[in-house]
Amino acid sequence: MMTAFKTLDDIGDVHGKRVLVRVDLNVPMQDGAVTDDTRLRATLPTVTELADKGAIVLLLAHFGRPKGAKRPDMSLSIVTRPYEQVLGRTVGFIGDCVGDLATQYVGMMQPGAVAILENTRFHAGEEKNDLELAKGMAAIGDYYVNDAFSAAHRAHASTEGIAHLLPGFAGRAMEKELNALEQALGNPERPVAAVVGGAKVSTKLDVLHNLVGQVDHLIIGGGMANTFLAARGVKVGKSLCEHDLAPTAEAIMEAADKANCTVHLPYDVVVAKEFAANPPSLRTCNVHEVAEDEMILDIGPAAVEALADALKNCRTLVWNGPLGAFETPPFDAATVALARTAAALTQEGSLVSVAGGGDTVAALNHAGVADDFTFVSTAGGAFLEWMEGKELPGVKALQH
């Protein structure tokens, strides 16, 4: 699935060389403080290694969606101090990512220095992958390192265009991510299981179509499972369900049959008449016993046990999306239980587990097992597109 790409091991002597590193600094902020610094920390191995080797480290990143306008509230200057604290060394800020200002500032930097360049999206050419903008960025660097897998599904000037103009390398976070993904779906140890959850089938159609040809077990949870159950003739009451997608769900199940992929749907479920924490109408029942005024909000304990048994026979697991409405207790029970089983199997060494997507990371953190999985990707869109079997422009550009 993935051809070879160069890493920092291949870059050679970088002392005094200007290295443009594409990172993801698009962090959530409130009142000038970063509320989650996961993305900042992810850049540390690459930035520290290059700075320690005497490179002039220039960080390229976007922040928010300014759509080509210079907006002070989306300036990367506000991330510079928080980043400095995480990195533990001085970080400069350069008021543009191209042009005279950038050239002058970079010209004054000493080997080992680190600076953040202004938001690449302040230029309209960034999202259009404009060649002139990419040339302008390339002009201030000697090497290009992409360490932002989360932005790799977009062919932008700073993620794709520039990679054709300078010697390109994968940073340490990107390398780790690509190796984990290769292990999970590129060239996995079989049997392979995939957990796909979330509210709607419509947002995961391409993922499901791709996975049935790639995995041995497809575990469907969340609101999506209701659509599949309804397609099988199960009455799902007033559950979240895309009834119009029944033919699509049927087609996916037929494709799975042809590919010898077992689709797992719950046979017992947790239902309630209202969607609230610990509602009085809460009960667990067989899927064929859901009343008209009830909604399915989680997978039942018997189904979770069966899924846990299936995982015990698998060697690889890819996970995207929760099994139930996990933000509201007790509808987090199935997700937590299965995540803990997967984590325990991973720690025993019998399972390679790779998970990704925003909700998934939150669910695994909630279950307290994010650190016990083989790899947890914080990328949302890029992780999904990879699960869909699509080529990611930012990754492909590094393979030239």
PENOR-V303202 format. One record per pair of residues at least 6 apart in sequence whose C-alpha atoms are under 6 Angstrom apart, sorted by the first residue. I is the first residue (numbers start at 1). J is the second residue. Records with the same first field share a line. If there is no record, write none. Layout:
I=J + J
//
This chain:
1=186
5=398 + 399
6=169
7=169 + 170
14=55
15=53 + 54 + 55
16=54 + 55 + 111
17=55 + 56
18=56 + 141 + 142
19=57 + 58 + 141 + 142 + 143 + 144
20=58 + 59 + 141 + 144
21=58 + 59 + 60 + 144 + 145 + 146
22=59 + 60 + 61 + 146 + 147
23=61 + 147 + 148
24=61 + 148
26=63
28=34 + 35
29=35
46=171 + 172
51=112
54=111 + 112
55=111 + 112
56=111 + 112 + 113
57=114
58=115 + 116
59=116 + 117
60=117
61=119 + 120
62=119 + 120 + 121
63=74 + 119
68=121 + 122 + 123 + 124
69=122
70=122
76=118 + 119
84=90 + 91
91=114 + 115
92=115
93=115 + 116
94=117 + 118
95=118
96=102 + 117 + 118
97=117 + 118
98=136 + 137
103=140
126=156 + 157
127=156
129=156 + 157 + 161
130=157
134=157 + 161 + 162
143=166 + 167
144=166 + 168
145=168 + 169 + 170 + 171
146=170 + 171
147=171 + 173 + 174
149=174
150=379 + 382
152=392 + 394
153=382 + 392 + 393
155=393
159=394
160=394 + 397
163=397
168=398
189=315
190=315
191=216 + 314 + 315
192=215 + 216 + 314 + 316 + 317
193=215 + 216 + 217 + 218 + 317
194=218 + 219 + 317 + 318 + 319
195=219 + 319
196=220 + 320 + 321
197=220 + 221 + 222 + 321 + 322 + 323
198=222 + 321 + 322
199=222 + 223 + 224
200=223 + 224
201=224
206=388
207=387 + 388
210=388
212=256 + 261
213=259
216=261
217=261 + 262
218=263
219=264
220=265
221=323
222=323 + 324
223=240
226=241
227=241 + 242
228=249
231=246
237=291 + 292 + 293 + 294 + 295
238=293 + 294 + 295
239=295 + 296
266=303
267=286 + 287
268=285 + 286 + 287 + 300 + 303
269=284 + 285 + 287 + 298 + 299 + 300
270=283 + 284 + 296 + 297 + 298 + 299 + 300
271=282 + 283 + 295 + 296 + 297
272=281 + 282 + 294 + 295
273=281 + 293 + 294
277=328 + 329
297=324 + 325
298=324 + 331
299=334
315=351
316=351 + 352 + 353
317=353
318=354 + 355
319=355
320=355 + 356 + 360
321=360
322=335
323=335
324=331
325=331
326=332
336=367
343=372 + 373
345=351
346=352
352=374
353=373 + 374
354=374 + 375 + 376
355=376
356=376 + 377 + 378
357=379 + 380
358=380
364=370
//
